[in-house]
Amino acid sequence: MKKLKTIYFIFILTVIQGNISHSETGYKVWLRYQAIDDKELSADYLKYCSIIYQAGSSDILSSSANELKSGLKEMLGAEPVISTSTNINSIIIGTIDKIPSSIYKIPDSQARSLNQEGYIIKNTGKHIIITAKNEVGVLYGTFHLLRLMQMKEPVADIDLLENPKVKLRLLNHWDNPGKIPEERTNIERGYAGISIFKWEELPEINKRYIDYARILSSVGINGAVINNVNTAKKGLEGWKLLTPEYLPKLKALASVFRNYGIKLYISVNFFSPVLISGTDDADPLNPKVQEWWRNKVVEIYSEIPDFGGFLVKADSEGEPGPIKYGRTQAEGANLLANALKPFGGLLMWRAFVYGDKELSPDRACQAYQVFKPLDGAFAENALVQIKNGPIDFQVREPVSPLFGAMPKTNQLLEMQITQEYTGQDKHVCYLVPEWKEILDFDTYAKGNNSMVSRIIDGSLFGYKYSGIAGVSNIGDDQNWTGHLLAQANLYGFGRLAWNPDLSIGQITDEWILQTFGNNEKIHSVLNSILLTSWETYENYTSPLGCGLMCSRNDRDESHFYPAPSKRVDYHKADKNGVGYDRTIATGSGYTNQYFEPVKSEYEDLSTCPDELLLFLHHVPYTYKLKSGKTVIQHIYDSHNEGVEQVLKYQAQWQSLKGLIDDERFEHVKNKLIQQEGYAREWRDSINSYFLDMSGIEDTYKLTNIK
């Protein structure tokens, strides 16, 4: 441990001295801490920022102090002194019980208003105070102050109290440790290089782990599941993280994460007792299996006392689960949850379960059919982790009806930051607008205002544990996310996880200002591109919610290229019409899984939202949308318009030449050129497919020909 701490603080010193020289590759993400060119504002900041007083001592407080020192030096050109006394005109950081009352007495009402991760930032006129109930709140407050300064906000009158609204704010990595089979990738659905976790080098600390922790902490992410939920499928070795070989490696990562308020979690295989120790079975009701898991958990916590817990994918896509033994998903989850409970660990059990022949043939119905009857059967430290939609992270699908359907079961919302179905690293597709729609969706589980955001923050049903998980888009590319603009998705996820009520505009402005500065032209162009990019991608790929128009494993890039003829099971296109009938009256009955009035709205063709029409109904090509267009003409028009929009992005971005550093400018320029080619391929493929299927010409083209 001493060796790890020594390496850690040597690296922090390196950061302070050089702030990692990575030019403008995007490595620094939104933590660029660019020099403030406004001399008056810079002088105002310096009034309070030349001295840092750290009240108390801990590794997390040291992280806060060093982040302040590094950031302020870069922004103000003068390195603050870390002092052991409370000088006038200094920043004071520390927990409430350590802030000298002679300097500032925190009002009791404010102290009571803070939760365990909340913080107060207060300018007393002589000092800027950053304080909280515990050290991690101080760290979050530190990043908040630095964010404001990067955005050139005044701090002279700052007086704020902020709490995170969501308890669990997790990043889920789909990284594959160990030997990787030839047909598999280092990260499943990863598009930014290979994994940042160098398992063959651990427990040696890679400096990138510290920057990774800084990035996550800066947006309030407080937990990371570091490996793929597929732990053994087709030769993967993620299940080995529970073996003695990997425990020192996990311990090393946890030691870095801990300094930034991040808990370490791992994905585990339900058959681990069989795979690792050769037990006869993995039956959750077998006392020997229960003992095996208890002993394994004791082993982990003896080395990592703040270990977060396990994430499990079971009975899904080749990953084993309790069904083999005739047990329920709750019995399987409780096996692991009970082992974790004495240590405060959590068990997250994915609801991504489908394929049971006894269930509805409609995949969209199956998660609800499996999990709804088990409400109340899960342990109090278990959470059911539910994808945002009933299929699989499509560019447009309805919110999963499981949200609100399990009032006695802790729930965790799973969303995908990595762009598996939304263009991967080759298309700009800003997902914050989509995520806001999901979070703001009213389930009506307890009448009006039963939004998904109130379910995952625990307030609607009084959940003991709840939260949000995002499938990571991080890799070892210099810019972390493959596409520079995809950093906005990682940033936006963290900010929405902290507070689902934040507006799209605020989150977007924050990211642009911190990443590119406050040039009005840059802001205008990026704002325009980002805020329209989700709809643009939807336009030239998957119309009206039909989803899954993509390839499976063609041309070495699954879920990327158009392949509508191979996805008929999902879009149900035939000579007469298109769309999946999921109604109660004539279809799979999926709409019956929602509460009223959503059930009736989705069931009735006249009230069904156009953007979800083909997910819920099979309609003729000549059916008229609320816009007045026919379905087939909408398909043609939207795909043509999508390509035109990408061309517009190229022109908009080109107008920024000379305003943005050459490296980042050329990177995005080339990505947009790539995107145009792929958008044209999608347009031509989908429009040709539906022309052949329907026999109806594109009237726009006919008009222009005339």
C-alpha positions in Angstrom: 0.0 0.0 0.0 2.9 2.4 0.9 4.4 1.7 -2.5 1.1 2.5 -4.3 0.7 5.7 -2.4 4.2 6.8 -3.2 3.7 6.2 -6.9 0.4 8.0 -6.7 1.8 11.2 -5.2 4.9 11.1 -7.4 2.5 11.1 -10.3 0.4 13.9 -8.9 3.5 16.0 -8.5 4.2 15.3 -12.2 0.7 16.5 -13.1 1.2 19.7 -11.2 4.5 20.4 -12.8 3.6 19.5 -16.4 -0.1 18.8 -16.4 0.6 15.9 -18.8 1.8 17.2 -22.1 -0.5 15.7 -24.7 -0.8 18.7 -27.0 -4.4 19.2 -28.1 -5.2 15.6 -28.8 -8.2 15.8 -26.5 -6.5 13.8 -23.7 -7.3 16.5 -21.1 -11.0 16.2 -22.0 -12.9 19.0 -20.2 -10.2 19.4 -17.6 -8.0 21.6 -19.8 -7.6 24.5 -17.4 -6.7 26.9 -20.1 -5.1 30.2 -19.2 -7.7 32.9 -18.5 -7.1 35.8 -20.9 -9.4 38.3 -19.1 -6.9 40.1 -16.9 -9.6 41.7 -14.7 -11.2 38.3 -14.0 -7.9 36.6 -13.5 -6.9 39.2 -10.9 -10.3 38.7 -9.2 -9.7 35.0 -9.0 -6.2 35.5 -7.7 -7.6 37.4 -4.7 -8.8 34.2 -3.3 -6.7 31.5 -5.0 -3.1 32.2 -4.2 -3.1 30.1 -1.1 -4.8 26.8 -0.3 -5.4 25.8 3.2 -6.2 22.1 3.7 -8.1 21.6 7.0 -7.4 18.0 7.9 -5.5 15.2 6.3 -6.7 12.4 4.0 -5.9 11.0 0.5 -9.1 12.4 -0.9 -8.4 15.9 0.5 -4.9 15.7 -1.0 -6.5 14.9 -4.3 -8.7 18.0 -3.9 -5.7 20.2 -3.0 -3.6 18.9 -5.8 -6.4 19.4 -8.4 -6.8 22.9 -7.2 -3.1 23.6 -7.3 -2.8 22.2 -10.8 -5.9 23.8 -12.2 -5.3 27.2 -10.7 -1.7 27.3 -11.9 -2.7 26.6 -15.5 -5.6 29.1 -15.5 -4.0 31.9 -13.5 -0.3 31.4 -14.3 0.7 31.4 -10.6 1.1 28.3 -8.5 -0.9 28.5 -5.3 0.9 27.7 -2.0 -0.6 24.9 0.1 -0.5 26.4 3.6 -0.8 25.0 7.1 -2.4 28.2 8.4 -5.6 30.1 7.4 -4.3 33.1 5.6 -6.6 35.8 4.4 -7.6 35.5 0.8 -7.2 31.8 0.6 -9.2 28.8 -0.5 -10.0 26.6 2.5 -11.0 23.0 1.9 -12.1 20.5 4.5 -15.0 18.8 6.2 -17.4 20.8 8.3 -16.0 19.5 11.5 -12.5 20.6 10.5 -13.3 24.2 9.2 -12.3 26.6 12.0 -15.4 28.2 13.4 -13.4 31.4 13.7 -13.1 31.4 9.9 -16.7 30.4 9.1 -19.5 28.7 11.0 -21.6 26.6 8.8 -25.3 27.3 9.7 -26.9 24.3 11.2 -29.7 24.4 8.6 -27.2 24.1 5.8 -25.3 21.3 7.5 -28.6 19.4 7.9 -29.4 19.9 4.3 -26.2 18.2 3.1 -26.2 14.5 2.2 -23.1 12.4 2.4 -21.7 13.6 -1.0 -23.1 17.1 -1.1 -21.0 20.2 -0.6 -21.0 23.9 0.2 -19.0 26.6 -1.7 -19.0 29.9 0.1 -17.1 33.2 -0.4 -17.0 34.9 2.9 -15.3 38.0 1.5 -11.9 36.8 2.9 -11.9 33.2 1.9 -13.5 30.7 -0.4 -14.7 27.8 1.7 -15.3 24.3 0.1 -16.7 22.1 2.8 -18.9 19.0 3.1 -19.8 16.2 5.6 -17.1 14.0 4.2 -14.0 14.3 2.1 -15.6 13.1 -1.2 -18.0 16.0 -1.0 -15.1 18.4 -0.7 -13.6 16.8 -3.8 -16.8 17.3 -5.8 -17.0 20.9 -4.6 -13.4 21.4 -5.8 -14.3 20.2 -9.3 -17.4 22.4 -9.2 -15.4 25.5 -8.4 -12.8 24.7 -11.1 -15.7 24.2 -13.6 -17.1 27.6 -12.8 -13.7 29.2 -13.2 -13.1 27.4 -16.5 -16.4 28.9 -17.7 -15.2 32.3 -16.4 -18.0 32.7 -13.9 -17.6 35.2 -11.1 -16.8 33.8 -7.7 -16.9 36.9 -5.5 -20.4 36.3 -4.3 -20.5 32.5 -4.6 -22.8 30.9 -2.0 -24.1 27.5 -3.0 -25.1 24.2 -1.6 -25.4 21.2 -3.8 -26.3 17.5 -3.4 -26.3 14.7 -5.9 -29.8 13.6 -6.6 -28.9 10.0 -7.5 -27.1 7.7 -5.1 -25.4 5.3 -7.4 -23.7 6.8 -10.4 -21.8 4.1 -12.2 -19.7 3.5 -15.2 -20.0 0.0 -16.7 -16.9 -1.1 -18.7 -17.3 -4.0 -21.2 -13.5 -4.6 -21.1 -12.2 -8.1 -21.4 -9.3 -9.1 -19.1 -7.0 -12.0 -19.7 -6.3 -13.7 -23.0 -8.6 -12.5 -25.7 -9.9 -15.1 -28.3 -9.0 -14.2 -31.8 -12.5 -13.4 -32.8 -13.1 -11.1 -29.9 -12.0 -7.6 -29.1 -10.3 -6.2 -26.1 -13.4 -4.2 -25.3 -16.8 -5.4 -26.4 -18.6 -2.5 -28.1 -15.6 -0.3 -27.5 -14.6 2.1 -30.3 -11.7 4.1 -28.8 -8.9 1.7 -28.9 -8.1 -1.1 -26.4 -8.8 -1.2 -22.7 -7.0 1.3 -20.4 -6.6 -1.5 -17.9 -3.3 -3.2 -18.5 -3.9 -6.4 -16.6 -0.5 -7.9 -17.5 1.2 -4.9 -15.9 -1.0 -4.5 -12.8 -0.5 -4.1 -9.8 1.9 -1.5 -11.3 0.0 1.8 -11.4 -0.4 3.3 -14.9 -0.6 7.1 -14.8 -3.7 6.9 -17.0 -5.6 5.2 -14.2 -5.3 8.4 -12.1 -6.4 10.7 -15.0 -9.3 8.2 -15.5 -10.3 8.6 -11.9 -10.0 12.4 -12.1 -12.3 12.5 -15.2 -15.0 10.4 -13.5 -14.8 12.2 -10.3 -15.0 15.6 -12.0 -18.6 14.8 -13.1 -19.6 12.9 -9.9 -19.4 9.3 -11.0 -18.8 7.3 -7.8 -18.4 3.7 -9.0 -16.9 1.7 -11.9 -17.6 -1.8 -12.9 -14.3 -2.5 -14.7 -15.0 -5.6 -16.8 -17.5 -7.0 -19.3 -20.8 -8.5 -18.2 -19.9 -11.3 -20.6 -17.4 -13.1 -18.5 -17.0 -16.5 -20.1 -18.8 -16.6 -23.4 -16.8 -17.9 -26.3 -13.5 -18.1 -24.4 -13.6 -14.8 -22.5 -11.8 -14.9 -19.1 -13.5 -12.2 -17.1 -14.6 -14.9 -14.6 -10.9 -15.1 -13.5 -11.2 -11.7 -11.7 -12.4 -13.8 -8.7 -9.2 -15.8 -8.7 -6.1 -15.1 -6.4 -4.1 -14.1 -9.5 -6.3 -11.0 -9.9 -6.9 -9.9 -6.4 -3.7 -7.8 -6.1 -4.5 -6.2 -9.4 -8.0 -5.2 -8.2 -6.5 -3.9 -5.0 -4.2 -1.7 -6.9 -7.0 -0.2 -9.0 -9.1 0.3 -5.9 -6.3 2.2 -4.3 -6.3 4.7 -7.1 -10.1 5.0 -7.4 -10.5 5.5 -3.6 -8.5 8.7 -3.8 -11.2 10.1 -6.0 -14.3 8.8 -4.3 -14.9 5.9 -6.7 -15.8 2.4 -5.6 -14.5 -0.6 -7.5 -17.1 -3.2 -8.8 -16.6 -6.2 -11.0 -18.8 -8.4 -13.2 -18.9 -12.0 -12.1 -20.0 -15.2 -13.6 -22.9 -17.1 -12.0 -21.0 -20.4 -12.5 -17.9 -19.1 -10.7 -17.9 -21.9 -8.1 -17.8 -24.5 -10.9 -15.3 -22.5 -13.1 -12.9 -21.6 -10.3 -13.2 -24.4 -7.7 -14.8 -27.3 -9.6 -17.8 -27.6 -7.4 -20.5 -29.9 -8.6 -23.0 -27.1 -9.4 -23.8 -23.5 -8.9 -27.3 -24.0 -7.6 -28.2 -20.9 -5.4 -30.0 -23.1 -2.9 -27.0 -25.5 -2.4 -25.4 -24.7 1.0 -22.0 -25.5 -0.4 -22.4 -22.9 -3.1 -23.6 -20.4 -0.6 -20.6 -21.0 1.5 -18.3 -20.7 -1.5 -19.6 -17.2 -2.3 -19.4 -16.1 1.3 -15.8 -17.2 1.5 -15.0 -15.5 -1.8 -16.5 -12.2 -0.6 -14.6 -12.4 2.6 -11.4 -12.8 0.6 -12.1 -9.7 -1.5 -13.1 -7.5 1.4 -10.0 -8.5 3.4 -7.9 -6.8 0.7 -10.4 -4.1 -0.5 -12.5 -3.0 2.5 -14.5 -0.5 0.4 -15.2 -2.9 -2.5 -18.5 -2.0 -4.1 -20.0 -5.3 -5.1 -20.9 -7.4 -8.2 -22.7 -7.0 -11.5 -24.2 -10.1 -13.1 -25.5 -11.0 -16.5 -27.3 -14.3 -16.1 -29.4 -16.5 -18.4 -28.7 -14.2 -21.3 -26.8 -14.6 -24.6 -24.7 -17.6 -23.4 -24.0 -16.4 -19.8 -25.3 -19.0 -17.3 -27.8 -18.4 -14.6 -30.2 -19.9 -12.1 -32.7 -21.2 -14.7 -30.5 -24.3 -15.1 -31.5 -25.3 -11.6 -35.1 -24.4 -11.9 -34.5 -21.3 -9.7 -35.8 -17.7 -10.2 -33.8 -14.7 -11.1 -34.4 -13.4 -7.6 -33.0 -16.6 -6.0 -29.9 -16.3 -8.2 -29.4 -12.6 -7.3 -30.0 -13.2 -3.6 -27.3 -15.8 -3.4 -24.7 -13.2 -4.2 -26.5 -10.3 -2.4 -26.6 -12.3 0.9 -22.8 -12.9 0.7 -22.1 -9.2 0.1 -24.6 -7.8 2.7 -22.4 -8.1 5.8 -19.8 -5.8 4.2 -22.3 -3.3 2.7 -21.7 -4.6 -0.8 -24.3 -4.3 -3.6 -25.5 -6.9 -6.1 -26.7 -5.5 -9.5 -28.6 -8.1 -11.5 -29.3 -7.2 -15.2 -32.8 -7.6 -16.5 -31.5 -8.2 -20.0 -33.0 -11.7 -20.2 -34.7 -13.0 -23.3 -35.0 -16.1 -25.4 -37.2 -18.2 -23.2 -39.5 -20.2 -25.5 -42.2 -20.2 -22.8 -42.5 -16.5 -23.0 -43.9 -14.2 -25.6 -42.2 -14.5 -29.0 -41.8 -10.7 -28.9 -38.5 -10.0 -27.3 -39.7 -6.6 -26.1 -42.2 -8.3 -23.8 -39.9 -10.8 -22.1 -38.0 -8.8 -19.4 -41.2 -7.6 -18.0 -42.7 -11.1 -18.0 -39.6 -12.5 -16.2 -39.1 -9.8 -13.6 -42.5 -8.2 -12.8 -43.8 -11.3 -10.9 -40.6 -11.3 -8.8 -41.2 -7.8 -7.3 -40.4 -7.9 -3.6 -38.5 -11.2 -3.8 -35.0 -9.6 -4.2 -32.7 -8.9 -1.2 -32.6 -5.4 0.1 -29.0 -4.9 -1.2 -29.9 -6.2 -4.7 -30.8 -4.0 -7.6 -32.4 -5.0 -10.9 -30.4 -3.2 -13.6 -32.8 -2.3 -16.5 -31.8 -1.1 -20.0 -33.5 2.1 -21.0 -35.6 0.4 -23.6 -37.0 -3.1 -24.1 -34.8 -4.1 -27.0 -31.2 -3.0 -27.0 -30.0 0.6 -26.9 -31.7 1.6 -30.2 -31.6 5.1 -31.5 -35.3 5.3 -30.7 -37.4 2.9 -28.6 -39.9 3.4 -25.8 -38.9 3.5 -22.2 -38.8 0.0 -20.6 -42.2 -0.7 -18.9 -40.3 -2.3 -16.1 -39.6 1.2 -14.7 -42.4 1.7 -12.2 -43.6 -1.9 -12.4 -41.5 -3.1 -9.4 -42.2 -0.7 -6.5 -40.7 -3.2 -3.9 -37.4 -3.8 -5.9 -34.4 -1.5 -6.1 -33.9 -0.4 -9.7 -30.9 0.9 -11.7 -31.3 2.4 -15.1 -28.7 1.3 -17.7 -27.9 3.5 -20.6 -25.2 3.2 -23.3 -22.6 5.9 -23.6 -20.6 3.9 -26.1 -22.4 4.2 -29.4 -23.0 0.6 -30.3 -26.1 1.3 -32.3 -25.7 5.1 -32.8 -22.7 5.4 -35.1 -19.9 4.1 -32.9 -16.8 6.3 -33.2 -17.5 7.4 -36.8 -20.7 9.4 -36.3 -21.3 12.4 -34.1 -24.5 11.5 -32.1 -25.0 13.5 -28.9 -27.1 11.4 -26.7 -28.0 13.8 -23.9 -31.3 14.8 -25.6 -32.3 11.1 -25.8 -31.3 10.5 -22.1 -33.3 13.5 -21.0 -36.4 12.1 -22.8 -35.9 8.8 -20.9 -35.4 10.4 -17.5 -38.4 12.8 -18.0 -40.7 10.0 -19.2 -43.8 9.7 -16.9 -44.5 6.1 -16.1 -47.7 7.0 -14.2 -46.8 4.3 -11.8 -48.2 6.4 -9.0 -50.2 8.8 -11.1 -48.8 12.1 -12.6 -45.2 12.9 -12.1 -43.9 9.4 -11.7 -41.0 10.1 -14.0 -38.1 7.7 -14.5 -35.8 10.2 -12.8 -37.9 9.9 -9.6 -37.6 6.1 -9.8 -33.8 6.1 -10.1 -33.3 8.7 -7.5 -35.3 6.5 -5.1 -37.9 9.2 -4.2 -40.9 7.6 -5.9 -40.9 4.3 -4.1 -38.5 5.0 -1.2 -35.8 2.6 -2.6 -32.9 2.0 -0.3 -30.6 1.8 -3.3 -31.1 3.1 -6.8 -29.2 4.8 -9.5 -28.0 5.0 -13.1 -25.3 3.1 -15.0 -23.7 4.0 -18.3 -21.8 1.6 -20.5 -18.4 3.2 -20.9 -17.1 4.7 -24.1 -13.5 5.0 -22.8 -10.5 3.4 -24.4 -6.8 4.0 -24.7 -7.0 6.4 -27.7 -5.4 9.7 -26.9 -8.8 11.4 -26.7 -10.3 8.6 -24.6 -13.5 8.3 -26.6 -12.4 7.7 -30.2 -14.4 10.6 -31.6 -13.5 13.8 -29.9 -17.2 15.0 -29.8 -18.1 11.7 -28.1 -16.5 13.2 -25.0 -19.7 15.2 -24.7 -21.6 12.0 -24.1 -19.4 10.9 -21.2 -19.6 14.4 -19.7 -23.3 14.6 -20.2 -23.9 11.2 -18.7 -22.0 12.1 -15.5 -23.8 15.4 -15.1 -27.3 13.8 -15.7 -26.4 11.0 -13.2 -25.6 13.7 -10.7 -28.8 15.6 -11.4 -31.3 14.4 -13.9 -33.1 17.7 -13.7 -30.2 19.6 -15.4 -31.2 21.0 -18.8 -29.7 19.9 -22.0 -28.6 23.5 -22.7 -26.7 23.8 -19.4 -24.9 20.5 -19.9 -24.0 21.3 -23.5 -22.8 24.8 -22.6 -20.6 23.5 -19.8 -18.9 20.9 -22.0 -18.3 23.3 -24.9 -16.9 26.1 -22.7 -14.6 23.8 -20.8 -13.4 21.9 -23.9 -13.2 24.7 -26.5 -13.3 27.9 -24.6 -15.8 30.8 -24.8 -15.5 31.8 -28.4 -19.0 32.7 -29.5 -18.6 31.3 -33.0 -17.2 27.9 -31.7 -20.1 27.8 -29.2 -22.7 28.5 -31.9 -21.4 25.8 -34.3 -20.9 23.1 -31.7 -24.3 23.8 -30.1 -26.0 23.4 -33.5 -24.1 20.2 -34.4 -24.6 18.5 -31.0 -28.2 19.4 -30.4 -29.3 18.1 -33.8 -27.0 15.1 -34.2 -29.2 12.5 -32.5 -32.2 13.3 -34.8 -29.8 13.5 -37.8 -28.5 10.0 -37.1 -32.0 8.7 -36.6 -33.1 10.3 -39.9 -30.6 8.4 -42.1 -30.7 5.1 -40.2 -33.8 3.9 -38.4 -37.2 5.6 -39.2 -40.1 6.0 -36.8 -38.8 3.8 -34.1 -38.6 0.6 -36.1 -35.1 -0.1 -34.8 -32.5 -2.8 -35.6 -32.0 -2.1 -39.3 -28.2 -2.8 -38.9 -25.9 -5.7 -39.6 -25.0 -8.3 -37.1 -21.4 -9.3 -37.9 -20.9 -8.2 -41.5 -17.7 -6.6 -42.6 -16.1 -7.0 -39.2 -18.2 -4.3 -37.6 -21.4 -5.6 -36.1 -24.3 -3.3 -35.5 -22.9 -0.6 -37.8 -23.7 -1.1 -41.4 -27.3 -1.1 -42.9 -28.8 -4.6 -43.4 -32.6 -4.2 -43.4 -33.2 -7.5 -45.2 -31.6 -9.4 -42.3 -33.7 -7.7 -39.6 -37.2 -8.4 -40.8 -38.0 -10.1 -37.5 -37.8 -6.7 -35.9 -39.2 -4.2 -38.5 -41.7 -6.7 -40.0 -41.6 -5.0 -43.4 -43.6 -6.7 -46.2 -45.2 -5.8 -49.5 -48.2 -4.2 -47.6 -46.6 -2.3 -44.8 -44.0 -2.0 -42.1 -43.8 -2.1 -38.3 -44.2 -4.5 -35.4 -47.7 -4.9 -34.1 -47.3 -4.8 -30.4 -50.9 -3.9 -29.5 -53.2 -5.7 -27.2 -56.0 -6.0 -29.8 -54.1 -7.6 -32.6 -50.4 -7.9 -31.7 -48.0 -9.2 -29.0 -49.7 -7.3 -26.2 -46.6 -5.4 -25.3 -48.6 -2.1 -24.8 -50.4 -3.8 -21.9 -47.3 -3.6 -19.8 -47.6 0.2 -19.4 -49.7 2.1 -16.9 -52.6 4.3 -18.1 -52.7 6.7 -19.9 -49.5 5.5 -21.7 -51.1 2.1 -22.4 -54.0 3.7 -24.3 -51.8 6.3 -26.0 -49.5 3.6 -27.4 -52.4 1.2 -28.2 -54.4 3.6 -30.3 -52.9 4.3 -33.7 -54.3 7.8 -33.8 -52.6 8.8 -30.5 -49.4 6.8 -30.8 -46.4 9.2 -31.2 -45.1 9.2 -34.8 -41.5 8.6 -33.6 -42.5 5.3 -32.0 -45.1 4.3 -34.6 -43.3 1.4 -36.2 -42.1 0.0 -32.9 -45.7 -0.4 -31.8 -47.9 -0.8 -34.9 -47.8 -2.4 -38.4 -49.2 0.1 -40.9 -49.5 0.4 -44.6 -46.8 2.4 -46.4 -49.5 4.9 -47.4 -50.6 5.6 -43.7 -50.5 9.3 -43.1 -48.4 10.6 -40.2 -49.4 13.6 -38.1 -47.1 15.6 -40.3 -49.4 14.8 -43.3 -46.7 12.7 -45.0 -47.2 9.1 -45.7 -44.9 6.6 -43.9 -43.0 5.7 -47.1 -42.5 9.4 -48.1 -41.3 10.1 -44.5 -38.7 7.3 -44.9 -37.4 8.7 -48.1 -37.4 12.3 -47.0 -35.8 11.7 -43.6 -33.0 9.7 -45.1 -32.3 12.4 -47.7 -32.5 15.1 -45.1 -30.1 13.2 -42.8 -27.4 13.2 -45.4 -28.0 16.9 -46.1 -27.6 17.7 -42.4 -24.2 15.9 -42.3 -23.1 18.1 -45.3 -24.2 21.1 -43.3 -22.2 20.0 -40.3 -19.1 19.8 -42.6 -19.6 23.4 -43.7 -20.3 24.6 -40.2 -17.2 22.9 -38.9 -15.0 24.3 -41.7 -16.0 27.8 -40.7 -14.1 27.2 -37.4 -10.7 26.7 -39.2 -8.2 28.9 -37.4 -10.3 29.2 -34.3 -9.5 25.7 -33.1 -6.1 24.1 -32.8 -5.2 22.2 -35.9 -5.1 18.7 -34.3 -8.6 18.8 -33.0 -10.0 20.7 -36.0 -8.6 18.1 -38.5 -9.8 15.2 -36.3 -13.4 16.3 -36.3 -13.2 17.4 -39.9 -12.1 13.9 -41.0 -14.8 12.3 -38.8 -17.5 14.3 -40.5 -16.2 13.3 -43.9 -16.3 9.7 -42.8 -19.8 10.3 -41.5 -21.0 11.6 -44.8 -20.0 8.4 -46.6 -21.7 6.2 -44.1 -24.8 8.4 -44.1 -25.1 8.1 -47.9 -24.6 4.3 -47.6 -27.4 4.1 -45.0 -29.7 6.3 -47.1 -29.2 4.4 -50.3 -29.6 1.0 -48.6 -32.7 1.8 -46.6 -34.5 3.8 -49.4 -33.7 1.2 -52.0 -35.0 -1.6 -49.7 -38.3 0.2 -49.1 -38.7 1.1 -52.7 -38.3 -2.6 -53.7 -40.6 -3.7 -50.8 -43.4 -1.1 -51.3 -43.2 -0.4 -55.1 -43.9 3.2 -54.3 -41.6 5.9 -55.8 -40.0 8.7 -53.9 -42.2 11.7 -54.9 -39.5 14.2 -54.0 -37.2 12.6 -56.6 -40.0 12.4 -59.1 -40.9 16.1 -58.6 -37.3 17.1 -59.1 -36.9 15.0 -62.2 -39.8 16.8 -63.7 
